[in-house]
Amino acid sequence: MVQAYILIQTEVGKATVVAETIAKIPGVIHAEDVTGPYDVIVRAQSDTVDDLGRMVVAKVQQVDGITRTLTCPVVHL
């Protein structure tokens, strides 16, 4: 199982709608709007890194109102 944080910047005023929409995507554990340089932070999981990448590109980045994403895989050192 691969988990990651996805940091999202949105258009002004779209953070809540983006977080609510992303929360419904299979594999998303949490999606919360936050303050700071990012507007939404998502915790997601998938079986493989490739599946995670497909989720981000095919589902998350397609949500209306997103301007940029940064995916940060969780590592256990």
N, CA, C and O atoms as a Tripos MOL2 file, in Angstrom:
@<TRIPOS>MOLECULE
protein
  308   307    77     0     0
PROTEIN
NO_CHARGES

@<TRIPOS>ATOM
      1 N           0.8490   -1.1830    0.0000 N.3       1 MET1
      2 CA          0.0000    0.0000    0.0000 C.3       1 MET1
      3 C           0.8910    1.2420    0.0000 C.2       1 MET1
      4 O           1.8270    1.3440    0.7920 O.2       1 MET1
      5 N           0.5930    2.1730   -0.8860 N.am      2 VAL2
      6 CA          1.3100    3.4390   -0.9910 C.3       2 VAL2
      7 C           0.3680    4.5490   -0.5390 C.2       2 VAL2
      8 O          -0.7830    4.6140   -0.9690 O.2       2 VAL2
      9 N           0.8720    5.4240    0.3380 N.am      3 GLN3
     10 CA          0.0880    6.5830    0.7540 C.3       3 GLN3
     11 C           0.8450    7.8530    0.3900 C.2       3 GLN3
     12 O           2.0720    7.8510    0.2890 O.2       3 GLN3
     13 N           0.1030    8.9290    0.1950 N.am      4 ALA4
     14 CA          0.7290   10.2040   -0.1620 C.3       4 ALA4
     15 C          -0.1470   11.3540    0.3070 C.2       4 ALA4
     16 O          -1.3560   11.2160    0.4900 O.2       4 ALA4
     17 N           0.5000   12.4810    0.4910 N.am      5 TYR5
     18 CA         -0.2030   13.7480    0.6730 C.3       5 TYR5
     19 C          -0.1870   14.4470   -0.6760 C.2       5 TYR5
     20 O           0.8450   14.4910   -1.3460 O.2       5 TYR5
     21 N          -1.3230   14.9900   -1.0730 N.am      6 ILE6
     22 CA         -1.4140   15.7610   -2.3100 C.3       6 ILE6
     23 C          -1.7480   17.1860   -1.8990 C.2       6 ILE6
     24 O          -2.8160   17.4530   -1.3480 O.2       6 ILE6
     25 N          -0.8180   18.0990   -2.1750 N.am      7 LEU7
     26 CA         -0.9890   19.5150   -1.8320 C.3       7 LEU7
     27 C          -1.5680   20.2150   -3.0560 C.2       7 LEU7
     28 O          -1.0460   20.0830   -4.1630 O.2       7 LEU7
     29 N          -2.6330   20.9480   -2.8500 N.am      8 ILE8
     30 CA         -3.3800   21.4990   -3.9870 C.3       8 ILE8
     31 C          -3.5600   23.0040   -3.8460 C.2       8 ILE8
     32 O          -3.9230   23.5100   -2.7840 O.2       8 ILE8
     33 N          -3.2960   23.7060   -4.9450 N.am      9 GLN9
     34 CA         -3.6380   25.1230   -5.0440 C.3       9 GLN9
     35 C          -4.8750   25.2240   -5.9240 C.2       9 GLN9
     36 O          -4.9980   24.5260   -6.9310 O.2       9 GLN9
     37 N          -5.7880   26.1050   -5.5290 N.am     10 THR10
     38 CA         -7.0450   26.2520   -6.2640 C.3      10 THR10
     39 C          -7.2500   27.6930   -6.7140 C.2      10 THR10
     40 O          -6.5390   28.6060   -6.2950 O.2      10 THR10
     41 N          -8.2290   27.8640   -7.5660 N.am     11 GLU11
     42 CA         -8.6670   29.2130   -7.9110 C.3      11 GLU11
     43 C          -9.2660   29.8420   -6.6510 C.2      11 GLU11
     44 O          -9.7380   29.1330   -5.7630 O.2      11 GLU11
     45 N          -9.2440   31.1400   -6.5820 N.am     12 VAL12
     46 CA         -9.7740   31.8600   -5.4180 C.3      12 VAL12
     47 C         -11.2350   31.4740   -5.1860 C.2      12 VAL12
     48 O         -12.0560   31.4990   -6.1020 O.2      12 VAL12
     49 N         -11.5330   31.1190   -3.9410 N.am     13 GLY13
     50 CA        -12.8930   30.7940   -3.5620 C.3      13 GLY13
     51 C         -13.3530   29.3790   -3.8840 C.2      13 GLY13
     52 O         -14.5180   29.0480   -3.6620 O.2      13 GLY13
     53 N         -12.4570   28.5330   -4.4070 N.am     14 LYS14
     54 CA        -12.8610   27.1840   -4.8260 C.3      14 LYS14
     55 C         -12.4100   26.0800   -3.8730 C.2      14 LYS14
     56 O         -12.7310   24.9170   -4.1150 O.2      14 LYS14
     57 N         -11.6820   26.3900   -2.8050 N.am     15 ALA15
     58 CA        -11.0730   25.3600   -1.9620 C.3      15 ALA15
     59 C         -12.1030   24.4030   -1.3680 C.2      15 ALA15
     60 O         -11.8920   23.1910   -1.3920 O.2      15 ALA15
     61 N         -13.1870   24.9090   -0.8460 N.am     16 THR16
     62 CA        -14.1740   24.0490   -0.1990 C.3      16 THR16
     63 C         -14.8160   23.0920   -1.1990 C.2      16 THR16
     64 O         -14.9610   21.9030   -0.9140 O.2      16 THR16
     65 N         -15.1920   23.5910   -2.3460 N.am     17 VAL17
     66 CA        -15.8070   22.7440   -3.3780 C.3      17 VAL17
     67 C         -14.8160   21.7040   -3.8720 C.2      17 VAL17
     68 O         -15.1870   20.5490   -4.0830 O.2      17 VAL17
     69 N         -13.5620   22.0960   -4.0610 N.am     18 VAL18
     70 CA        -12.5320   21.1550   -4.5040 C.3      18 VAL18
     71 C         -12.3420   20.0590   -3.4550 C.2      18 VAL18
     72 O         -12.3040   18.8800   -3.8050 O.2      18 VAL18
     73 N         -12.2250   20.4200   -2.1900 N.am     19 ALA19
     74 CA        -12.0370   19.4300   -1.1270 C.3      19 ALA19
     75 C         -13.2250   18.4720   -1.0540 C.2      19 ALA19
     76 O         -13.0340   17.2650   -0.9060 O.2      19 ALA19
     77 N         -14.4310   18.9860   -1.1540 N.am     20 GLU20
     78 CA        -15.6240   18.1360   -1.0980 C.3      20 GLU20
     79 C         -15.6830   17.1740   -2.2800 C.2      20 GLU20
     80 O         -16.0690   16.0160   -2.1200 O.2      20 GLU20
     81 N         -15.3030   17.6450   -3.4570 N.am     21 THR21
     82 CA        -15.3160   16.8050   -4.6570 C.3      21 THR21
     83 C         -14.2550   15.7170   -4.5710 C.2      21 THR21
     84 O         -14.5310   14.5550   -4.8700 O.2      21 THR21
     85 N         -13.0490   16.0840   -4.1650 N.am     22 ILE22
     86 CA        -11.9540   15.1210   -4.0820 C.3      22 ILE22
     87 C         -12.2220   14.0780   -3.0050 C.2      22 ILE22
     88 O         -11.8200   12.9250   -3.1590 O.2      22 ILE22
     89 N         -12.8860   14.4510   -1.9290 N.am     23 ALA23
     90 CA        -13.1740   13.5070   -0.8430 C.3      23 ALA23
     91 C         -13.9830   12.3080   -1.3260 C.2      23 ALA23
     92 O         -13.9530   11.2530   -0.6920 O.2      23 ALA23
     93 N         -14.7030   12.4500   -2.4320 N.am     24 LYS24
     94 CA        -15.5350   11.3730   -2.9790 C.3      24 LYS24
     95 C         -14.7690   10.4240   -3.8990 C.2      24 LYS24
     96 O         -15.3190    9.4050   -4.3150 O.2      24 LYS24
     97 N         -13.5150   10.7350   -4.2260 N.am     25 ILE25
     98 CA        -12.7260    9.8950   -5.1320 C.3      25 ILE25
     99 C         -12.2630    8.6470   -4.3840 C.2      25 ILE25
    100 O         -11.7310    8.7550   -3.2790 O.2      25 ILE25
    101 N         -12.4570    7.4680   -4.9680 N.am     26 PRO26
    102 CA        -11.9670    6.2410   -4.3160 C.3      26 PRO26
    103 C         -10.4590    6.3060   -4.0860 C.2      26 PRO26
    104 O          -9.7050    6.6900   -4.9800 O.2      26 PRO26
    105 N         -10.0320    5.9350   -2.8990 N.am     27 GLY27
    106 CA         -8.6220    5.9920   -2.5390 C.3      27 GLY27
    107 C          -8.2510    7.2130   -1.7230 C.2      27 GLY27
    108 O          -7.1670    7.2630   -1.1420 O.2      27 GLY27
    109 N          -9.1340    8.1970   -1.6700 N.am     28 VAL28
    110 CA         -8.8840    9.3920   -0.8690 C.3      28 VAL28
    111 C          -9.3160    9.1090    0.5700 C.2      28 VAL28
    112 O         -10.4540    8.7160    0.8260 O.2      28 VAL28
    113 N          -8.3870    9.3160    1.4990 N.am     29 ILE29
    114 CA         -8.6610    9.0800    2.9230 C.3      29 ILE29
    115 C          -9.2510   10.3360    3.5550 C.2      29 ILE29
    116 O         -10.2680   10.2680    4.2460 O.2      29 ILE29
    117 N          -8.6120   11.4840    3.3180 N.am     30 HIS30
    118 CA         -9.0660   12.7810    3.8380 C.3      30 HIS30
    119 C          -8.8120   13.8450    2.7710 C.2      30 HIS30
    120 O          -7.8560   13.7470    2.0010 O.2      30 HIS30
    121 N          -9.6610   14.8480    2.7340 N.am     31 ALA31
    122 CA         -9.4490   16.0250    1.8920 C.3      31 ALA31
    123 C          -9.9420   17.2210    2.7020 C.2      31 ALA31
    124 O         -11.1290   17.3310    3.0110 O.2      31 ALA31
    125 N          -9.0180   18.1080    3.0360 N.am     32 GLU32
    126 CA         -9.3730   19.2400    3.8880 C.3      32 GLU32
    127 C          -8.8690   20.5440    3.2980 C.2      32 GLU32
    128 O          -7.7660   20.6040    2.7540 O.2      32 GLU32
    129 N          -9.6900   21.6020    3.4070 N.am     33 ASP33
    130 CA         -9.2030   22.9140    3.0070 C.3      33 ASP33
    131 C          -8.4160   23.5060    4.1660 C.2      33 ASP33
    132 O          -8.7850   23.3670    5.3320 O.2      33 ASP33
    133 N          -7.3240   24.1660    3.8120 N.am     34 VAL34
    134 CA         -6.3850   24.7000    4.7980 C.3      34 VAL34
    135 C          -5.9920   26.1180    4.3930 C.2      34 VAL34
    136 O          -6.3570   26.5890    3.3160 O.2      34 VAL34
    137 N          -5.2450   26.7910    5.2630 N.am     35 THR35
    138 CA         -4.7040   28.1040    4.9230 C.3      35 THR35
    139 C          -3.2070   27.9630    4.6720 C.2      35 THR35
    140 O          -2.5920   26.9790    5.0830 O.2      35 THR35
    141 N          -2.6320   28.9360    4.0070 N.am     36 GLY36
    142 CA         -1.2050   28.9050    3.7060 C.3      36 GLY36
    143 C          -0.9860   28.8640    2.2080 C.2      36 GLY36
    144 O          -1.8660   29.2500    1.4390 O.2      36 GLY36
    145 N           0.1940   28.3930    1.7810 N.am     37 PRO37
    146 CA          0.5070   28.3960    0.3550 C.3      37 PRO37
    147 C          -0.3330   27.3960   -0.4500 C.2      37 PRO37
    148 O          -0.4380   27.5190   -1.6700 O.2      37 PRO37
    149 N          -0.9310   26.4080    0.2290 N.am     38 TYR38
    150 CA         -1.8240   25.4580   -0.4380 C.3      38 TYR38
    151 C          -3.2240   25.6470    0.1180 C.2      38 TYR38
    152 O          -3.4000   26.0920    1.2520 O.2      38 TYR38
    153 N          -4.2120   25.3060   -0.6880 N.am     39 ASP39
    154 CA         -5.6050   25.5250   -0.3090 C.3      39 ASP39
    155 C          -6.2950   24.2530    0.1730 C.2      39 ASP39
    156 O          -7.2280   24.3120    0.9740 O.2      39 ASP39
    157 N          -5.8350   23.1050   -0.3180 N.am     40 VAL40
    158 CA         -6.4080   21.8160    0.0510 C.3      40 VAL40
    159 C          -5.2660   20.8360    0.2440 C.2      40 VAL40
    160 O          -4.3130   20.8200   -0.5360 O.2      40 VAL40
    161 N          -5.3620   20.0130    1.2890 N.am     41 ILE41
    162 CA         -4.4090   18.9220    1.4840 C.3      41 ILE41
    163 C          -5.1990   17.6210    1.5240 C.2      41 ILE41
    164 O          -6.1830   17.4870    2.2500 O.2      41 ILE41
    165 N          -4.7350   16.6640    0.7180 N.am     42 VAL42
    166 CA         -5.4120   15.3800    0.5780 C.3      42 VAL42
    167 C          -4.4780   14.2770    1.0550 C.2      42 VAL42
    168 O          -3.2790   14.3120    0.7800 O.2      42 VAL42
    169 N          -5.0220   13.3040    1.7660 N.am     43 ARG43
    170 CA         -4.2810   12.0730    2.0980 C.3      43 ARG43
    171 C          -4.9350   10.9820    1.2660 C.2      43 ARG43
    172 O          -6.1440   10.7650    1.3570 O.2      43 ARG43
    173 N          -4.1360   10.2910    0.4500 N.am     44 ALA44
    174 CA         -4.6630    9.2670   -0.4480 C.3      44 ALA44
    175 C          -3.8320    8.0020   -0.3470 C.2      44 ALA44
    176 O          -2.6890    8.0240    0.1110 O.2      44 ALA44
    177 N          -4.4230    6.8970   -0.7820 N.am     45 GLN45
    178 CA         -3.6920    5.6400   -0.8050 C.3      45 GLN45
    179 C          -4.0630    4.8410   -2.0460 C.2      45 GLN45
    180 O          -5.1520    4.9930   -2.6000 O.2      45 GLN45
    181 N          -3.1380    3.9900   -2.4690 N.am     46 SER46
    182 CA         -3.3780    3.0980   -3.5940 C.3      46 SER46
    183 C          -2.4690    1.8860   -3.4420 C.2      46 SER46
    184 O          -1.6020    1.8500   -2.5690 O.2      46 SER46
    185 N          -2.6750    0.9060   -4.2960 N.am     47 ASP47
    186 CA         -1.8830   -0.3200   -4.2020 C.3      47 ASP47
    187 C          -0.4360   -0.1150   -4.6370 C.2      47 ASP47
    188 O           0.4730   -0.6960   -4.0430 O.2      47 ASP47
    189 N          -0.2080    0.7000   -5.6620 N.am     48 THR48
    190 CA          1.1450    0.9100   -6.1870 C.3      48 THR48
    191 C           1.3750    2.3900   -6.4740 C.2      48 THR48
    192 O           0.4340    3.1830   -6.5010 O.2      48 THR48
    193 N           2.6250    2.7450   -6.6860 N.am     49 VAL49
    194 CA          2.9680    4.1240   -7.0590 C.3      49 VAL49
    195 C           2.3300    4.4670   -8.4000 C.2      49 VAL49
    196 O           1.8570    5.5880   -8.5910 O.2      49 VAL49
    197 N           2.3140    3.5190   -9.3240 N.am     50 ASP50
    198 CA          1.6890    3.7730  -10.6260 C.3      50 ASP50
    199 C           0.1990    4.0520  -10.4800 C.2      50 ASP50
    200 O          -0.3310    4.9560  -11.1260 O.2      50 ASP50
    201 N          -0.4790    3.2760   -9.6330 N.am     51 ASP51
    202 CA         -1.9040    3.5230   -9.3880 C.3      51 ASP51
    203 C          -2.1250    4.8900   -8.7560 C.2      51 ASP51
    204 O          -3.0890    5.5820   -9.0820 O.2      51 ASP51
    205 N          -1.2400    5.2740   -7.8620 N.am     52 LEU52
    206 CA         -1.3230    6.5890   -7.2410 C.3      52 LEU52
    207 C          -1.1850    7.6790   -8.2980 C.2      52 LEU52
    208 O          -1.9630    8.6330   -8.3170 O.2      52 LEU52
    209 N          -0.2020    7.5360   -9.1720 N.am     53 GLY53
    210 CA         -0.0120    8.5120  -10.2450 C.3      53 GLY53
    211 C          -1.2210    8.6190  -11.1520 C.2      53 GLY53
    212 O          -1.6170    9.7160  -11.5490 O.2      53 GLY53
    213 N          -1.8110    7.4680  -11.4800 N.am     54 ARG54
    214 CA         -3.0110    7.4880  -12.3240 C.3      54 ARG54
    215 C          -4.1660    8.1850  -11.6170 C.2      54 ARG54
    216 O          -4.9210    8.9250  -12.2480 O.2      54 ARG54
    217 N          -4.3110    7.9570  -10.3140 N.am     55 MET55
    218 CA         -5.3700    8.6250   -9.5600 C.3      55 MET55
    219 C          -5.1790   10.1430   -9.5980 C.2      55 MET55
    220 O          -6.1320   10.8860   -9.8280 O.2      55 MET55
    221 N          -3.9570   10.5940   -9.3760 N.am     56 VAL56
    222 CA         -3.6930   12.0290   -9.3480 C.3      56 VAL56
    223 C          -3.9550   12.6540  -10.7190 C.2      56 VAL56
    224 O          -4.6300   13.6790  -10.8150 O.2      56 VAL56
    225 N          -3.4280   12.0460  -11.7690 N.am     57 VAL57
    226 CA         -3.5510   12.6370  -13.1080 C.3      57 VAL57
    227 C          -4.9660   12.4920  -13.6690 C.2      57 VAL57
    228 O          -5.5150   13.4470  -14.2180 O.2      57 VAL57
    229 N          -5.5540   11.3100  -13.5360 N.am     58 ALA58
    230 CA         -6.8410   11.0540  -14.1870 C.3      58 ALA58
    231 C          -8.0430   11.5250  -13.3830 C.2      58 ALA58
    232 O          -9.0970   11.8020  -13.9550 O.2      58 ALA58
    233 N          -7.9000   11.6190  -12.0600 N.am     59 LYS59
    234 CA         -9.0640   11.9700  -11.2480 C.3      59 LYS59
    235 C          -8.8850   13.2840  -10.4870 C.2      59 LYS59
    236 O          -9.7040   14.1920  -10.6270 O.2      59 LYS59
    237 N          -7.8330   13.3910   -9.6920 N.am     60 VAL60
    238 CA         -7.6570   14.5840   -8.8570 C.3      60 VAL60
    239 C          -7.4410   15.8270   -9.7160 C.2      60 VAL60
    240 O          -8.1290   16.8320   -9.5360 O.2      60 VAL60
    241 N          -6.4990   15.7640  -10.6390 N.am     61 GLN61
    242 CA         -6.1780   16.9610  -11.4300 C.3      61 GLN61
    243 C          -7.3070   17.3720  -12.3770 C.2      61 GLN61
    244 O          -7.2760   18.4740  -12.9240 O.2      61 GLN61
    245 N          -8.2860   16.5200  -12.5750 N.am     62 GLN62
    246 CA         -9.4070   16.8430  -13.4530 C.3      62 GLN62
    247 C         -10.5180   17.6130  -12.7320 C.2      62 GLN62
    248 O         -11.4670   18.0750  -13.3670 O.2      62 GLN62
    249 N         -10.4000   17.7500  -11.4150 N.am     63 VAL63
    250 CA        -11.4190   18.4800  -10.6480 C.3      63 VAL63
    251 C         -11.3640   19.9570  -11.0060 C.2      63 VAL63
    252 O         -10.2990   20.5740  -10.9960 O.2      63 VAL63
    253 N         -12.5240   20.5110  -11.3200 N.am     64 ASP64
    254 CA        -12.6180   21.9210  -11.6990 C.3      64 ASP64
    255 C         -12.1760   22.8180  -10.5500 C.2      64 ASP64
    256 O         -12.5870   22.6160   -9.4080 O.2      64 ASP64
    257 N         -11.3420   23.8070  -10.8510 N.am     65 GLY65
    258 CA        -10.9010   24.7780   -9.8610 C.3      65 GLY65
    259 C          -9.4780   24.5670   -9.3810 C.2      65 GLY65
    260 O          -8.9380   25.4220   -8.6790 O.2      65 GLY65
    261 N          -8.8520   23.4480   -9.7420 N.am     66 ILE66
    262 CA         -7.4680   23.1890   -9.3360 C.3      66 ILE66
    263 C          -6.5120   23.8730  -10.2980 C.2      66 ILE66
    264 O          -6.6760   23.7900  -11.5160 O.2      66 ILE66
    265 N          -5.5110   24.5490   -9.7440 N.am     67 THR67
    266 CA         -4.5040   25.1840  -10.5960 C.3      67 THR67
    267 C          -3.1530   24.4790  -10.5370 C.2      67 THR67
    268 O          -2.3700   24.5640  -11.4840 O.2      67 THR67
    269 N          -2.8640   23.7710   -9.4130 N.am     68 ARG68
    270 CA         -1.5670   23.0930   -9.2900 C.3      68 ARG68
    271 C          -1.6470   22.0420   -8.1960 C.2      68 ARG68
    272 O          -2.3350   22.2200   -7.1910 O.2      68 ARG68
    273 N          -0.9200   20.9250   -8.4110 N.am     69 THR69
    274 CA         -0.8250   19.8950   -7.3760 C.3      69 THR69
    275 C           0.6470   19.5400   -7.1360 C.2      69 THR69
    276 O           1.5010   19.7070   -8.0070 O.2      69 THR69
    277 N           0.9050   19.0510   -5.9380 N.am     70 LEU70
    278 CA          2.2250   18.5390   -5.5730 C.3      70 LEU70
    279 C           1.9750   17.2690   -4.7740 C.2      70 LEU70
    280 O           1.3630   17.3110   -3.7060 O.2      70 LEU70
    281 N           2.4510   16.1290   -5.2950 N.am     71 THR71
    282 CA          2.2200   14.8460   -4.6400 C.3      71 THR71
    283 C           3.4620   14.4610   -3.8380 C.2      71 THR71
    284 O           4.5750   14.4510   -4.3630 O.2      71 THR71
    285 N           3.2530   14.1430   -2.5520 N.am     72 CYS72
    286 CA          4.3410   13.8160   -1.6350 C.3      72 CYS72
    287 C           4.1050   12.4140   -1.0610 C.2      72 CYS72
    288 O           3.3620   12.2670   -0.0910 O.2      72 CYS72
    289 N           4.7300   11.3800   -1.6490 N.am     73 PRO73
    290 CA          4.5500   10.0290   -1.1290 C.3      73 PRO73
    291 C           5.0920    9.9080    0.2970 C.2      73 PRO73
    292 O           6.1140   10.5030    0.6380 O.2      73 PRO73
    293 N           4.3970    9.1380    1.1100 N.am     74 VAL74
    294 CA          4.8320    8.8850    2.4850 C.3      74 VAL74
    295 C           5.8930    7.7930    2.4470 C.2      74 VAL74
    296 O           5.7160    6.7670    1.7900 O.2      74 VAL74
    297 N           7.0040    8.0200    3.1590 N.am     75 VAL75
    298 CA          8.0610    7.0210    3.2580 C.3      75 VAL75
    299 C           8.2580    6.6540    4.7290 C.2      75 VAL75
    300 O           7.9970    7.4550    5.6260 O.2      75 VAL75
    301 N           8.7090    5.4600    4.9480 N.am     76 HIS76
    302 CA          8.9780    4.9900    6.3060 C.3      76 HIS76
    303 C          10.4630    4.7200    6.3980 C.2      76 HIS76
    304 O          10.9380    3.6930    5.9140 O.2      76 HIS76
    305 N          11.2140    5.6420    7.0200 N.am     77 LEU77
    306 CA         12.6780    5.5360    7.0940 C.3      77 LEU77
    307 C          13.1180    4.7900    8.3390 C.2      77 LEU77
    308 O          14.3150    4.6100    8.5600 O.2      77 LEU77
@<TRIPOS>BOND
     1     1     2 1
     2     2     3 1
     3     3     4 2
     4     3     5 am
     5     5     6 1
     6     6     7 1
     7     7     8 2
     8     7     9 am
     9     9    10 1
    10    10    11 1
    11    11    12 2
    12    11    13 am
    13    13    14 1
    14    14    15 1
    15    15    16 2
    16    15    17 am
    17    17    18 1
    18    18    19 1
    19    19    20 2
    20    19    21 am
    21    21    22 1
    22    22    23 1
    23    23    24 2
    24    23    25 am
    25    25    26 1
    26    26    27 1
    27    27    28 2
    28    27    29 am
    29    29    30 1
    30    30    31 1
    31    31    32 2
    32    31    33 am
    33    33    34 1
    34    34    35 1
    35    35    36 2
    36    35    37 am
    37    37    38 1
    38    38    39 1
    39    39    40 2
    40    39    41 am
    41    41    42 1
    42    42    43 1
    43    43    44 2
    44    43    45 am
    45    45    46 1
    46    46    47 1
    47    47    48 2
    48    47    49 am
    49    49    50 1
    50    50    51 1
    51    51    52 2
    52    51    53 am
    53    53    54 1
    54    54    55 1
    55    55    56 2
    56    55    57 am
    57    57    58 1
    58    58    59 1
    59    59    60 2
    60    59    61 am
    61    61    62 1
    62    62    63 1
    63    63    64 2
    64    63    65 am
    65    65    66 1
    66    66    67 1
    67    67    68 2
    68    67    69 am
    69    69    70 1
    70    70    71 1
    71    71    72 2
    72    71    73 am
    73    73    74 1
    74    74    75 1
    75    75    76 2
    76    75    77 am
    77    77    78 1
    78    78    79 1
    79    79    80 2
    80    79    81 am
    81    81    82 1
    82    82    83 1
    83    83    84 2
    84    83    85 am
    85    85    86 1
    86    86    87 1
    87    87    88 2
    88    87    89 am
    89    89    90 1
    90    90    91 1
    91    91    92 2
    92    91    93 am
    93    93    94 1
    94    94    95 1
    95    95    96 2
    96    95    97 am
    97    97    98 1
    98    98    99 1
    99    99   100 2
   100    99   101 am
   101   101   102 1
   102   102   103 1
   103   103   104 2
   104   103   105 am
   105   105   106 1
   106   106   107 1
   107   107   108 2
   108   107   109 am
   109   109   110 1
   110   110   111 1
   111   111   112 2
   112   111   113 am
   113   113   114 1
   114   114   115 1
   115   115   116 2
   116   115   117 am
   117   117   118 1
   118   118   119 1
   119   119   120 2
   120   119   121 am
   121   121   122 1
   122   122   123 1
   123   123   124 2
   124   123   125 am
   125   125   126 1
   126   126   127 1
   127   127   128 2
   128   127   129 am
   129   129   130 1
   130   130   131 1
   131   131   132 2
   132   131   133 am
   133   133   134 1
   134   134   135 1
   135   135   136 2
   136   135   137 am
   137   137   138 1
   138   138   139 1
   139   139   140 2
   140   139   141 am
   141   141   142 1
   142   142   143 1
   143   143   144 2
   144   143   145 am
   145   145   146 1
   146   146   147 1
   147   147   148 2
   148   147   149 am
   149   149   150 1
   150   150   151 1
   151   151   152 2
   152   151   153 am
   153   153   154 1
   154   154   155 1
   155   155   156 2
   156   155   157 am
   157   157   158 1
   158   158   159 1
   159   159   160 2
   160   159   161 am
   161   161   162 1
   162   162   163 1
   163   163   164 2
   164   163   165 am
   165   165   166 1
   166   166   167 1
   167   167   168 2
   168   167   169 am
   169   169   170 1
   170   170   171 1
   171   171   172 2
   172   171   173 am
   173   173   174 1
   174   174   175 1
   175   175   176 2
   176   175   177 am
   177   177   178 1
   178   178   179 1
   179   179   180 2
   180   179   181 am
   181   181   182 1
   182   182   183 1
   183   183   184 2
   184   183   185 am
   185   185   186 1
   186   186   187 1
   187   187   188 2
   188   187   189 am
   189   189   190 1
   190   190   191 1
   191   191   192 2
   192   191   193 am
   193   193   194 1
   194   194   195 1
   195   195   196 2
   196   195   197 am
   197   197   198 1
   198   198   199 1
   199   199   200 2
   200   199   201 am
   201   201   202 1
   202   202   203 1
   203   203   204 2
   204   203   205 am
   205   205   206 1
   206   206   207 1
   207   207   208 2
   208   207   209 am
   209   209   210 1
   210   210   211 1
   211   211   212 2
   212   211   213 am
   213   213   214 1
   214   214   215 1
   215   215   216 2
   216   215   217 am
   217   217   218 1
   218   218   219 1
   219   219   220 2
   220   219   221 am
   221   221   222 1
   222   222   223 1
   223   223   224 2
   224   223   225 am
   225   225   226 1
   226   226   227 1
   227   227   228 2
   228   227   229 am
   229   229   230 1
   230   230   231 1
   231   231   232 2
   232   231   233 am
   233   233   234 1
   234   234   235 1
   235   235   236 2
   236   235   237 am
   237   237   238 1
   238   238   239 1
   239   239   240 2
   240   239   241 am
   241   241   242 1
   242   242   243 1
   243   243   244 2
   244   243   245 am
   245   245   246 1
   246   246   247 1
   247   247   248 2
   248   247   249 am
   249   249   250 1
   250   250   251 1
   251   251   252 2
   252   251   253 am
   253   253   254 1
   254   254   255 1
   255   255   256 2
   256   255   257 am
   257   257   258 1
   258   258   259 1
   259   259   260 2
   260   259   261 am
   261   261   262 1
   262   262   263 1
   263   263   264 2
   264   263   265 am
   265   265   266 1
   266   266   267 1
   267   267   268 2
   268   267   269 am
   269   269   270 1
   270   270   271 1
   271   271   272 2
   272   271   273 am
   273   273   274 1
   274   274   275 1
   275   275   276 2
   276   275   277 am
   277   277   278 1
   278   278   279 1
   279   279   280 2
   280   279   281 am
   281   281   282 1
   282   282   283 1
   283   283   284 2
   284   283   285 am
   285   285   286 1
   286   286   287 1
   287   287   288 2
   288   287   289 am
   289   289   290 1
   290   290   291 1
   291   291   292 2
   292   291   293 am
   293   293   294 1
   294   294   295 1
   295   295   296 2
   296   295   297 am
   297   297   298 1
   298   298   299 1
   299   299   300 2
   300   299   301 am
   301   301   302 1
   302   302   303 1
   303   303   304 2
   304   303   305 am
   305   305   306 1
   306   306   307 1
   307   307   308 2
@<TRIPOS>SUBSTRUCTURE
     1 MET1         2 RESIDUE 1 A MET
     2 VAL2         6 RESIDUE 1 A VAL
     3 GLN3        10 RESIDUE 1 A GLN
     4 ALA4        14 RESIDUE 1 A ALA
     5 TYR5        18 RESIDUE 1 A TYR
     6 ILE6        22 RESIDUE 1 A ILE
     7 LEU7        26 RESIDUE 1 A LEU
     8 ILE8        30 RESIDUE 1 A ILE
     9 GLN9        34 RESIDUE 1 A GLN
    10 THR10       38 RESIDUE 1 A THR
    11 GLU11       42 RESIDUE 1 A GLU
    12 VAL12       46 RESIDUE 1 A VAL
    13 GLY13       50 RESIDUE 1 A GLY
    14 LYS14       54 RESIDUE 1 A LYS
    15 ALA15       58 RESIDUE 1 A ALA
    16 THR16       62 RESIDUE 1 A THR
    17 VAL17       66 RESIDUE 1 A VAL
    18 VAL18       70 RESIDUE 1 A VAL
    19 ALA19       74 RESIDUE 1 A ALA
    20 GLU20       78 RESIDUE 1 A GLU
    21 THR21       82 RESIDUE 1 A THR
    22 ILE22       86 RESIDUE 1 A ILE
    23 ALA23       90 RESIDUE 1 A ALA
    24 LYS24       94 RESIDUE 1 A LYS
    25 ILE25       98 RESIDUE 1 A ILE
    26 PRO26      102 RESIDUE 1 A PRO
    27 GLY27      106 RESIDUE 1 A GLY
    28 VAL28      110 RESIDUE 1 A VAL
    29 ILE29      114 RESIDUE 1 A ILE
    30 HIS30      118 RESIDUE 1 A HIS
    31 ALA31      122 RESIDUE 1 A ALA
    32 GLU32      126 RESIDUE 1 A GLU
    33 ASP33      130 RESIDUE 1 A ASP
    34 VAL34      134 RESIDUE 1 A VAL
    35 THR35      138 RESIDUE 1 A THR
    36 GLY36      142 RESIDUE 1 A GLY
    37 PRO37      146 RESIDUE 1 A PRO
    38 TYR38      150 RESIDUE 1 A TYR
    39 ASP39      154 RESIDUE 1 A ASP
    40 VAL40      158 RESIDUE 1 A VAL
    41 ILE41      162 RESIDUE 1 A ILE
    42 VAL42      166 RESIDUE 1 A VAL
    43 ARG43      170 RESIDUE 1 A ARG
    44 ALA44      174 RESIDUE 1 A ALA
    45 GLN45      178 RESIDUE 1 A GLN
    46 SER46      182 RESIDUE 1 A SER
    47 ASP47      186 RESIDUE 1 A ASP
    48 THR48      190 RESIDUE 1 A THR
    49 VAL49      194 RESIDUE 1 A VAL
    50 ASP50      198 RESIDUE 1 A ASP
    51 ASP51      202 RESIDUE 1 A ASP
    52 LEU52      206 RESIDUE 1 A LEU
    53 GLY53      210 RESIDUE 1 A GLY
    54 ARG54      214 RESIDUE 1 A ARG
    55 MET55      218 RESIDUE 1 A MET
    56 VAL56      222 RESIDUE 1 A VAL
    57 VAL57      226 RESIDUE 1 A VAL
    58 ALA58      230 RESIDUE 1 A ALA
    59 LYS59      234 RESIDUE 1 A LYS
    60 VAL60      238 RESIDUE 1 A VAL
    61 GLN61      242 RESIDUE 1 A GLN
    62 GLN62      246 RESIDUE 1 A GLN
    63 VAL63      250 RESIDUE 1 A VAL
    64 ASP64      254 RESIDUE 1 A ASP
    65 GLY65      258 RESIDUE 1 A GLY
    66 ILE66      262 RESIDUE 1 A ILE
    67 THR67      266 RESIDUE 1 A THR
    68 ARG68      270 RESIDUE 1 A ARG
    69 THR69      274 RESIDUE 1 A THR
    70 LEU70      278 RESIDUE 1 A LEU
    71 THR71      282 RESIDUE 1 A THR
    72 CYS72      286 RESIDUE 1 A CYS
    73 PRO73      290 RESIDUE 1 A PRO
    74 VAL74      294 RESIDUE 1 A VAL
    75 VAL75      298 RESIDUE 1 A VAL
    76 HIS76      302 RESIDUE 1 A HIS
    77 LEU77      306 RESIDUE 1 A LEU
